[in-house]
């Protein structure tokens, strides 16, 4: 865990990670896939809660479900958001992204 948060960084099969942004269907569940180069949006921020998986090549994240903000300095603290929500001034890159 990074910073005591509940995100997980797991490898995705390449077939699931080939699209870099937008909602995609992966097997029996939907996922939002976002480039790890995306800045100032919820899916790539440090202070988030929710399930996400880092692709093997670390170029994309697959995110299933919504996340919540754990940053006390963010006006959206404890709010539930979609991975593409943003931009935000209090954004800090998730440590697992390098």
C-alpha positions as CSV (number, residue, x, y, z in Angstrom):
1,X,0.0,0.0,0.0
2,X,1.2,3.5,-0.8
3,X,0.6,6.1,1.9
4,X,-1.8,3.8,3.8
5,X,-4.3,3.9,0.9
6,X,-6.3,0.9,-0.5
7,X,-5.1,1.0,-4.1
8,X,-3.5,-2.0,-5.6
9,X,-0.9,-2.1,-8.4
10,X,-1.3,-5.4,-10.2
11,X,-0.3,-6.3,-13.7
12,X,-2.9,-6.4,-16.5
13,X,-2.9,-8.8,-19.4
14,X,-1.7,-6.9,-22.5
15,X,-5.1,-7.3,-24.2
16,X,-6.8,-5.3,-21.4
17,X,-4.2,-2.5,-21.4
18,X,-4.0,-1.8,-25.2
19,X,-6.4,1.1,-25.1
20,X,-4.9,4.0,-23.3
21,X,-8.0,6.1,-22.4
22,X,-11.8,5.7,-22.1
23,X,-14.2,3.1,-20.9
24,X,-13.6,-0.4,-22.2
25,X,-15.2,-3.8,-21.6
26,X,-12.7,-6.4,-20.1
27,X,-14.2,-9.8,-19.8
28,X,-17.2,-9.8,-17.6
29,X,-16.7,-6.3,-16.1
30,X,-16.3,-2.7,-17.3
31,X,-13.0,-0.8,-16.7
32,X,-11.9,2.7,-17.3
33,X,-8.4,2.7,-18.9
34,X,-6.3,5.8,-18.5
35,X,-2.7,6.7,-19.6
36,X,-0.2,6.9,-16.7
37,X,0.9,10.2,-18.3
38,X,-2.5,11.8,-17.4
39,X,-1.9,14.5,-14.8
40,X,-4.3,16.4,-12.5
41,X,-7.0,13.7,-12.7
42,X,-8.3,11.3,-10.0
43,X,-7.1,8.0,-11.6
44,X,-3.5,8.9,-11.4
45,X,-3.4,10.8,-8.1
46,X,-1.7,9.7,-4.9
47,X,-4.6,10.4,-2.5
48,X,-7.3,8.1,-3.8
49,X,-9.2,5.1,-2.7
50,X,-10.5,2.5,-5.0
51,X,-9.4,-0.5,-7.2
52,X,-6.9,0.2,-10.0
53,X,-4.3,-2.0,-11.8
54,X,-1.1,-0.9,-13.4
55,X,-0.3,-2.4,-16.8
56,X,2.9,-4.5,-17.1
57,X,4.5,-1.8,-19.2
58,X,3.4,0.9,-16.7
59,X,1.8,2.9,-19.5
60,X,-1.8,2.6,-18.5
61,X,-4.1,2.0,-15.5
62,X,-7.3,-0.1,-15.5
63,X,-9.7,1.2,-13.0
64,X,-12.9,-0.6,-12.0
65,X,-15.4,1.4,-10.0
66,X,-15.3,4.8,-8.4
67,X,-12.6,6.2,-6.0
68,X,-12.7,8.6,-3.1
69,X,-10.4,11.4,-2.2
70,X,-8.2,11.0,0.9
71,X,-6.4,14.4,0.6
72,X,-7.2,16.7,3.5
73,X,-6.1,19.7,1.3
74,X,-8.5,18.9,-1.5
75,X,-12.0,20.5,-1.4
76,X,-13.3,17.1,-2.6
77,X,-12.0,15.3,0.5
78,X,-14.1,12.1,1.1
79,X,-16.1,12.7,-2.1
80,X,-16.6,9.8,-4.5
81,X,-15.3,10.5,-8.1
82,X,-14.8,8.9,-11.5
83,X,-11.2,8.2,-12.6
84,X,-11.3,10.9,-15.3
85,X,-12.5,13.6,-12.8
86,X,-10.3,16.7,-12.9
87,X,-8.3,18.7,-13.4
88,X,-7.4,19.5,-9.8
89,X,-4.8,21.8,-8.2
90,X,-4.0,19.5,-5.2
91,X,-3.1,16.6,-7.5
92,X,0.1,14.6,-6.7
93,X,1.3,11.7,-8.9
94,X,0.6,8.2,-7.4
95,X,4.0,6.8,-6.3
96,X,3.5,3.5,-8.1
97,X,3.7,5.3,-11.4
98,X,7.3,6.2,-10.8
